[in-house]
Each structure stands twice: as structure tokens, then as C-alpha cells.
């Protein structure tokens, strides 16, 4: 076997391992997004995924795998959760929440970093881990909404209202 053939064989082995990790991460992320939508019982058109940095108003539809980008040893993608104000409204009709996910396969499951909200490890075989994660995401959004109202109603506080 030539040195080139040895390098080629080593590359193929490494590539197969990297592809397996990628596929497992994509499958886990897809399960997580579908699980979040089911957990909060939102309409299908109220949750979607986009690559990091893509405008949340983008009309493009991405699969989880297509939305994920690999950076610094982890996979990044954003979930956009749209909360609609109600029928008949024409102004400020909806509010989009961007939830930035960063996922890396670890020894005990998947390490997840969600923006400034939380960091945790999820065992993909434990539904309780997913449910706890989803509840923490919902609570963070709820807390953020309450803080925004407080800022809006306080006259001397700069307003950064998201709705």
C-alpha cells in the first residue's frame, strides 16, 4: 500500500465517523424541534428553523439539516417561534422569537447551548430531558415578555419592545 493509499484509507475512516456524528446530530435536532412544537401545541406555521444570521422574516423554508451550520466543533441553527396577536389585526400582527441553538454530541448525550437562556446535556433516550428543556424554553420566553412589558410601562427605561 502506498503512502497515498494509507492517507486515503485514514481519510475515509475519519470521514465516516464525522458523517455519523453529523447524521446523529441532525436527527436529534429534528426530533427536538418537532418535540418542542408538539410540547407547546403550536400551529405548524408558527415554528420553523433558519440558519444563523438569516433574517427571521425570510420566506424560505429549511429542513433542520439544511438550516444547521458547523462552527467551532458544534452545530448551530435558529428556531423561529411566531406568536400571533389575533385575527383582524393589521399592525403588529405577530411577534417572532429567535431561539439560537448550538448542539454538540457529548459523551452522555447532546450538549445544548441556547443563546443566553441555558446550557444543558440531553440524553436522547430520556423524554423527561426533552420535556424539561421545552419547559425551560417556554419559561424563558414568558419571562422575557414580562420584562418587556415592565420596560414599556416604565417611563424612564429605554424601550426595547419586541411586540
GIQUI-V485026 format. One record per residue. N is the residue number from 1. RES is the residue in three letters. SS is DSSP state (A for helix, B for strand, O for the rest). PSI is psi in degrees with one decimal (* if undefined). NEAR is the number of other C-alpha atoms within 12 Angstrom. Layout:
# GIQUI-V485026
n;res;ss;psi;near
N;RES;SS;PSI;NEAR
N;RES;SS;PSI;NEAR
This chain:
# GIQUI-V485026
n;res;ss;psi;near
1;UNK;O;131.1;8
2;UNK;O;166.1;8
3;UNK;A;-38.1;9
4;UNK;A;-45.9;10
5;UNK;A;-35.7;11
6;UNK;A;-45.0;12
7;UNK;A;-41.1;14
8;UNK;A;-43.0;14
9;UNK;A;-40.9;15
10;UNK;A;-41.0;14
11;UNK;A;-46.6;15
12;UNK;A;-38.4;14
13;UNK;A;-46.9;14
14;UNK;A;-44.5;14
15;UNK;A;-41.0;15
16;UNK;A;-40.6;14
17;UNK;A;-44.3;14
18;UNK;A;-42.9;18
19;UNK;A;-38.1;15
20;UNK;A;-44.0;15
21;UNK;A;-43.9;25
22;UNK;A;-48.2;28
23;UNK;A;-41.2;21
24;UNK;A;-40.4;23
25;UNK;A;-43.2;35
26;UNK;A;-43.4;31
27;UNK;A;-43.9;23
28;UNK;A;-45.8;30
29;UNK;A;-41.5;37
30;UNK;A;-42.9;28
31;UNK;A;-37.4;22
32;UNK;A;-44.0;34
33;UNK;A;-45.3;38
34;UNK;A;-40.5;26
35;UNK;A;-39.8;25
36;UNK;A;-46.2;34
37;UNK;A;-42.5;29
38;UNK;A;-39.6;18
39;UNK;A;-41.6;23
40;UNK;A;-1.3;23
41;UNK;O;47.7;16
42;UNK;O;153.4;21
43;UNK;O;151.1;17
44;UNK;A;-34.4;18
45;UNK;A;5.4;17
46;UNK;A;-1.5;26
47;UNK;B;135.1;33
48;UNK;B;167.6;35
49;UNK;B;146.1;45
50;UNK;B;155.7;33
51;UNK;O;153.9;31
52;UNK;O;137.8;28
53;UNK;O;-11.0;20
54;UNK;O;137.0;22
55;UNK;O;132.5;17
56;UNK;O;-19.9;26
57;UNK;O;2.8;19
58;UNK;O;137.9;16
59;UNK;O;-5.1;13
60;UNK;O;143.4;15
61;UNK;O;129.3;20
62;UNK;O;143.5;22
63;UNK;O;163.4;23
64;UNK;A;-45.3;33
65;UNK;A;-39.7;27
66;UNK;A;-27.4;25
67;UNK;A;-19.1;30
68;UNK;O;137.0;34
69;UNK;B;144.5;28
70;UNK;B;125.1;23
71;UNK;B;130.4;13
72;UNK;O;42.7;10
73;UNK;O;8.6;17
74;UNK;B;162.9;24
75;UNK;B;131.4;35
76;UNK;B;141.4;35
77;UNK;B;161.6;40
78;UNK;B;142.4;37
79;UNK;B;131.7;40
80;UNK;B;118.7;38
81;UNK;B;120.4;32
82;UNK;B;123.3;28
83;UNK;B;119.1;25
84;UNK;B;143.9;22
85;UNK;O;-38.6;16
86;UNK;O;168.7;13
87;UNK;O;147.9;10
88;UNK;O;-4.7;10
89;UNK;O;138.7;10
90;UNK;O;-20.6;10
91;UNK;O;136.3;12
92;UNK;O;48.9;16
93;UNK;O;-32.8;16
94;UNK;B;159.6;21
95;UNK;B;126.9;23
96;UNK;B;129.3;29
97;UNK;B;124.7;29
98;UNK;B;122.4;32
99;UNK;B;105.1;34
100;UNK;B;118.9;33
101;UNK;B;141.8;39
102;UNK;B;120.5;36
103;UNK;B;137.1;38
104;UNK;B;133.7;35
105;UNK;B;124.8;30
106;UNK;B;-172.9;19
107;UNK;O;-32.7;12
108;UNK;O;16.0;15
109;UNK;B;-138.9;22
110;UNK;B;129.1;33
111;UNK;B;126.1;29
112;UNK;B;133.8;34
113;UNK;B;120.5;26
114;UNK;B;92.2;28
115;UNK;O;-130.5;21
116;UNK;O;5.9;17
117;UNK;O;-55.0;25
118;UNK;B;161.1;23
119;UNK;B;134.4;20
120;UNK;B;165.7;28
121;UNK;B;132.2;24
122;UNK;B;128.0;30
123;UNK;O;115.1;23
124;UNK;O;-11.7;28
125;UNK;O;-4.7;14
126;UNK;O;104.9;16
127;UNK;A;-31.8;17
128;UNK;A;-35.4;15
129;UNK;A;-43.5;23
130;UNK;A;-47.8;31
131;UNK;A;-41.5;23
132;UNK;A;-41.7;22
133;UNK;A;-46.9;33
134;UNK;A;-41.8;30
135;UNK;A;-39.2;21
136;UNK;A;-37.3;22
137;UNK;A;-47.8;35
138;UNK;A;-44.7;25
139;UNK;A;-37.1;17
140;UNK;A;-42.0;21
141;UNK;A;-44.3;26
142;UNK;A;-45.6;17
143;UNK;A;-41.5;15
144;UNK;A;-41.6;21
145;UNK;A;-43.6;22
146;UNK;A;-40.2;17
147;UNK;A;-37.9;19
148;UNK;A;-40.2;20
149;UNK;A;-43.9;20
150;UNK;A;-43.7;18
151;UNK;A;-40.2;18
152;UNK;A;-38.5;18
153;UNK;A;-12.0;15
154;UNK;O;118.0;14
155;UNK;O;-31.6;10
156;UNK;O;1.8;9
157;UNK;O;130.7;14
158;UNK;O;138.7;13
159;UNK;O;127.4;16
160;UNK;O;60.0;16
161;UNK;O;136.1;20
162;UNK;O;6.6;22
163;UNK;O;*;21
